[in-house]
């Protein structure tokens, strides 16, 4: 699950750098860092909720 999320968000970052997505908060190419911060937060939640 974590690998799938990271691949999807990585592809979204690359696509956003090529052409901005136009979503609220993601109107400029330099806003790709917001996707990276969201991905990092999502990974932290996924790892912390994973059963041992």
C-alpha positions in Angstrom: 0.0 0.0 0.0 2.7 2.5 0.9 4.6 1.7 -2.3 1.5 2.3 -4.4 0.8 5.6 -2.7 4.4 6.8 -3.1 4.4 5.9 -6.8 1.1 7.6 -7.5 2.2 10.8 -5.6 5.6 10.7 -7.3 3.9 10.6 -10.7 1.6 13.4 -9.6 4.7 15.5 -8.7 6.3 14.9 -12.1 3.1 15.6 -14.0 2.7 18.8 -11.9 6.2 20.0 -12.8 5.5 19.4 -16.5 2.1 21.1 -16.5 0.4 22.4 -13.3 -2.6 20.4 -12.2 -4.8 23.5 -11.6 -6.2 22.3 -8.3 -6.7 24.8 -5.5 -3.2 25.4 -4.0 -1.5 23.8 -7.0 -1.7 26.5 -9.7 2.0 27.1 -10.2 4.9 24.7 -11.1 6.8 25.7 -7.9 3.9 24.3 -5.8 5.1 20.7 -6.4 6.6 20.8 -2.9 3.1 20.8 -1.4 2.5 17.4 -3.0 5.8 16.2 -1.5 4.8 17.4 2.0 1.4 15.7 1.6 3.2 12.5 0.5 5.5 12.6 3.5 2.6 13.1 5.9 0.7 10.3 4.3 3.7 8.0 4.6 4.1 8.8 8.3 0.5 8.0 9.0 0.7 4.8 7.0 3.8 3.6 8.8 2.4 4.5 12.3 -0.9 2.7 11.7 0.8 -0.4 10.3 0.5 -3.4 12.6 3.7 -4.8 13.9 
